[in-house]
Amino acid sequence: MSLSRTAAADALIPETHPFRQHLGRVAAVNAERPHRAWTPADGPIPALYLSHGAPPTFEDPGWMTELHTWARDLPRPTAILIVSAHWESAPLALSGSAGAELVYDFGGFAPLYYRMRYDTPDAAGLARQVTGLMPQTVQSGRGLDHGAWVPLKVMYPEADIPVLQLSIPTHDATTLLALGERLRPLREQGVLVVGSGFMTHGLQFLTRAMLQGHVPGWSADFDAWAADALARGDVDELAGFRDRAPGMPYAHPTVEHFTPLFITLGAASDPAAAVTTAIDGFSIGLAKRSFHIV
């Protein structure tokens, strides 16, 4: 049987590379226990907010294991609709449903990352579901950007689940909560709704010390504030992050990596419910906090 284009590209990655070793671990886990598929008896599948990383995620075995374990702890979705910090576009737009090339929207990394593939099945059915809920959505031929394909390639490396990306049309929390609410019925069909950002994203304030593991106060303080508000279900506090959160504006000099969180909360059955934290900690001083909510 011939390899898929994704698997064929993965086979060219050196065997010593951490991502290639991750694929080996995934294969072993799948052989021992296949990933259970979502069924209607499960009820609505949770909505996710994840800190998505970039190519260095593929070099971090611990982070990759956390992401894949999280995916395995949830039922295997019927499809995935993801909103990334890296596609700001109004009116609402959907990525191409089949055959669109990935967007390699990063620079300065090893050539192998620009040869990676993530060729998922035709998502025309999901596109019809989304446009049925929001008829004003524009169809585009755009591919998945790194805020979508990098984490999904780690979480679901087989690339066998239909995926669409939805643009983020605004950074107004109230509007994004309402958008998430419009997407809520998808979860009842086993569609994983994902807001992809980064809990802190002050890349312009990156220091040598952060590269060596130091966590600056602005990152730690913002993360602790967000963790507390999420645990209390205080959506109003989160919506006021620009003025209320410690560490601003260093934690988010621009806000696009935080605001996908409001689509996730809006898609939840109760946006004010306490979330379940799946990943915490820091990478190069930035908070990796990621969670799901039913």
Legacy VTK file of the C-alpha trace (Angstrom):
# vtk DataFile Version 3.0
C-alpha trace
ASCII
DATASET POLYDATA
POINTS 294 float
0.000 0.000 0.000
1.456 3.382 -0.976
2.074 5.976 1.688
-0.082 9.090 1.903
1.643 12.321 0.915
1.820 13.272 4.592
3.360 9.948 5.620
5.750 10.032 2.659
6.994 13.474 3.693
7.311 12.356 7.320
9.397 9.368 6.200
12.036 11.803 4.910
12.545 13.353 8.353
15.763 12.029 9.949
15.111 9.152 12.332
16.943 11.013 15.109
14.649 14.043 14.885
12.298 14.414 17.913
9.202 14.565 15.705
10.116 11.343 13.920
10.513 9.733 17.335
7.133 11.183 18.339
5.593 9.427 15.344
7.077 6.161 16.566
5.549 6.635 19.998
2.181 7.476 18.436
2.280 4.325 16.319
3.022 2.221 19.402
0.141 3.801 21.341
-2.260 3.254 18.446
-1.183 -0.366 18.065
-1.824 -1.013 21.744
-5.139 0.832 21.908
-6.881 2.394 18.894
-8.241 5.888 19.434
-11.925 5.592 20.317
-14.162 7.533 17.926
-16.740 10.020 19.175
-20.329 8.784 19.198
-23.572 10.673 19.922
-23.714 8.852 23.259
-20.687 10.912 24.335
-22.665 14.137 24.130
-21.114 17.333 22.762
-17.365 16.991 22.302
-15.397 19.595 24.320
-14.142 22.837 22.784
-10.389 23.540 23.013
-8.100 26.511 23.463
-4.492 25.614 22.769
-1.169 27.383 22.764
0.019 26.288 19.351
3.759 26.856 19.230
5.734 26.920 15.975
8.352 24.610 14.397
10.291 24.360 17.711
7.289 22.419 19.054
8.446 19.569 16.800
11.716 19.554 18.763
10.112 19.407 22.216
9.283 15.768 23.137
7.558 16.741 26.359
5.241 19.243 24.720
4.433 16.882 21.858
3.573 14.124 24.332
1.295 16.505 26.248
-0.539 17.497 23.078
-0.959 13.947 21.818
-2.015 12.610 25.224
-4.630 15.363 25.410
-5.978 14.400 21.990
-6.121 10.739 23.014
-7.938 11.572 26.253
-10.803 12.986 24.181
-12.845 10.933 21.707
-11.552 11.040 18.154
-13.553 13.855 16.510
-15.562 13.533 13.331
-13.963 16.741 12.012
-12.026 19.761 13.292
-12.820 23.464 12.899
-9.919 25.606 14.065
-9.552 29.374 14.487
-5.933 30.515 14.495
-4.302 33.743 15.591
-2.639 33.866 12.176
-5.679 34.446 9.986
-7.333 37.755 10.791
-9.968 38.345 8.130
-13.423 39.865 7.936
-15.933 38.922 6.733
-15.680 35.380 8.016
-13.842 33.043 5.675
-13.211 29.300 5.520
-10.036 27.618 4.295
-10.105 25.355 1.257
-11.961 22.109 1.899
-9.618 19.879 -0.146
-6.127 20.025 -1.619
-5.090 23.465 -0.345
-1.359 23.757 0.299
-0.159 24.542 3.808
0.812 28.098 4.690
4.421 28.161 5.956
4.024 31.501 7.703
7.293 31.486 9.632
10.897 32.226 8.800
14.415 31.234 9.730
13.815 27.563 10.488
15.369 24.380 9.104
14.334 23.447 5.534
12.589 20.257 6.675
9.778 22.319 8.237
8.921 23.821 4.847
8.608 20.318 3.384
6.189 19.035 6.038
2.707 18.147 4.855
-0.680 17.720 6.478
-3.021 16.457 3.780
-6.343 15.853 5.520
-9.523 14.418 3.929
-11.986 16.512 1.966
-13.855 18.729 4.445
-16.722 19.720 2.131
-19.223 18.227 4.574
-17.904 20.362 7.409
-17.946 23.416 5.142
-21.649 22.821 4.492
-22.282 22.532 8.244
-20.478 25.794 8.966
-22.142 27.753 6.185
-25.473 26.343 7.262
-24.919 27.960 10.652
-23.367 31.133 9.226
-24.456 31.674 5.597
-22.384 34.856 5.300
-19.128 32.862 5.504
-16.897 33.285 2.443
-15.256 30.240 0.846
-11.549 30.625 0.154
-8.805 28.433 -1.234
-6.440 29.249 1.618
-4.515 26.445 3.290
-3.957 25.858 6.989
-1.435 28.187 8.628
1.046 27.127 11.297
-1.356 28.042 14.104
-3.519 25.195 12.793
-1.317 22.555 11.198
1.583 22.576 13.668
-0.449 21.534 16.750
-2.796 19.275 14.763
0.117 17.443 13.146
1.355 16.617 16.651
-2.078 15.762 18.068
-3.474 13.862 15.062
-0.393 13.009 12.966
-2.221 10.476 10.789
-3.927 13.432 9.023
-7.085 11.338 8.664
-9.633 13.785 10.139
-11.236 16.512 7.968
-10.004 19.969 9.014
-11.145 23.479 8.163
-9.793 26.787 9.399
-12.109 29.714 10.125
-10.755 33.245 10.077
-10.935 35.436 13.163
-12.915 38.511 12.078
-12.473 40.770 15.113
-10.801 40.926 18.520
-13.907 42.126 20.348
-14.594 39.572 23.080
-18.386 39.953 22.999
-18.527 39.394 19.247
-16.233 36.375 19.459
-18.273 34.831 22.271
-21.363 35.169 20.074
-19.478 33.620 17.147
-18.498 30.669 19.312
-22.119 30.261 20.350
-23.108 30.013 16.683
-20.615 27.156 16.344
-21.881 25.313 19.425
-24.176 22.902 17.483
-21.137 21.483 15.662
-19.952 19.947 18.921
-23.143 17.886 19.046
-21.961 16.281 15.778
-18.538 15.430 17.184
-16.797 18.398 15.534
-13.855 19.662 17.575
-13.964 23.475 17.779
-10.490 24.835 18.528
-9.246 28.314 19.335
-5.516 28.357 18.633
-3.314 31.075 20.096
-0.722 31.330 22.872
-1.484 32.221 26.486
1.347 34.743 26.471
3.024 35.903 23.288
5.456 38.739 23.970
7.930 37.556 21.343
9.322 41.047 20.822
10.453 41.001 24.453
12.280 37.670 24.127
15.640 37.639 25.928
18.611 35.316 26.046
17.592 34.404 29.597
14.156 33.307 28.358
15.788 31.065 25.762
17.647 29.458 28.661
14.475 28.824 30.672
13.818 32.078 32.554
10.133 33.015 32.884
9.671 36.797 33.062
7.248 38.229 35.577
4.937 39.625 32.894
4.411 36.126 31.466
4.032 34.329 34.799
1.679 36.986 36.196
-0.587 37.045 33.139
-0.753 33.253 33.087
-1.651 33.088 36.794
-4.340 35.736 36.318
-5.849 33.851 33.368
-5.721 30.520 35.220
-7.612 32.042 38.152
-10.272 33.677 35.959
-10.763 30.485 33.946
-11.101 28.399 37.118
-13.798 30.782 38.375
-15.532 31.027 35.009
-15.170 34.806 35.121
-15.756 35.643 31.473
-16.125 39.362 32.193
-12.700 39.463 33.828
-11.153 37.681 30.867
-12.901 40.028 28.419
-11.303 42.975 30.221
-7.799 41.567 29.832
-6.415 44.669 28.128
-6.987 46.760 31.268
-7.193 44.182 34.053
-4.533 41.580 33.388
-1.111 41.968 34.973
1.753 41.800 32.534
-0.002 43.776 29.812
0.971 44.867 27.244
4.147 42.758 27.424
2.208 39.479 27.547
0.256 40.493 24.418
1.693 43.476 22.534
-0.942 42.531 19.952
-3.952 40.545 21.093
-4.590 37.971 18.345
-3.018 35.104 20.308
-5.352 35.581 23.281
-8.680 36.373 21.656
-9.317 32.918 20.071
-10.017 31.903 23.670
-13.374 33.693 23.441
-14.502 31.564 20.501
-13.689 28.489 22.596
-15.641 29.775 25.575
-18.550 30.844 23.377
-18.744 27.354 21.882
-19.028 25.808 25.347
-22.390 24.709 26.714
-21.732 27.084 29.618
-18.994 29.655 28.944
-18.816 30.387 32.681
-18.055 26.784 33.626
-14.634 25.952 35.014
-12.268 24.717 32.330
-10.136 21.578 32.412
-6.466 22.466 32.048
-4.632 20.035 29.797
-1.226 21.733 29.509
0.512 24.397 31.555
4.084 25.526 32.056
6.256 27.630 29.772
8.304 27.433 26.583
10.994 30.088 26.051
9.288 31.994 28.858
5.857 31.996 27.189
2.839 30.336 28.831
1.669 27.137 27.119
-1.615 27.003 29.051
-4.190 25.019 27.093
-7.611 23.769 28.166
-10.907 22.261 27.143
-14.440 23.032 28.223
-17.731 21.232 27.720
LINES 1 295
294 0 1 2 3 4 5 6 7 8 9 10 11 12 13 14 15 16 17 18 19 20 21 22 23 24 25 26 27 28 29 30 31 32 33 34 35 36 37 38 39 40 41 42 43 44 45 46 47 48 49 50 51 52 53 54 55 56 57 58 59 60 61 62 63 64 65 66 67 68 69 70 71 72 73 74 75 76 77 78 79 80 81 82 83 84 85 86 87 88 89 90 91 92 93 94 95 96 97 98 99 100 101 102 103 104 105 106 107 108 109 110 111 112 113 114 115 116 117 118 119 120 121 122 123 124 125 126 127 128 129 130 131 132 133 134 135 136 137 138 139 140 141 142 143 144 145 146 147 148 149 150 151 152 153 154 155 156 157 158 159 160 161 162 163 164 165 166 167 168 169 170 171 172 173 174 175 176 177 178 179 180 181 182 183 184 185 186 187 188 189 190 191 192 193 194 195 196 197 198 199 200 201 202 203 204 205 206 207 208 209 210 211 212 213 214 215 216 217 218 219 220 221 222 223 224 225 226 227 228 229 230 231 232 233 234 235 236 237 238 239 240 241 242 243 244 245 246 247 248 249 250 251 252 253 254 255 256 257 258 259 260 261 262 263 264 265 266 267 268 269 270 271 272 273 274 275 276 277 278 279 280 281 282 283 284 285 286 287 288 289 290 291 292 293
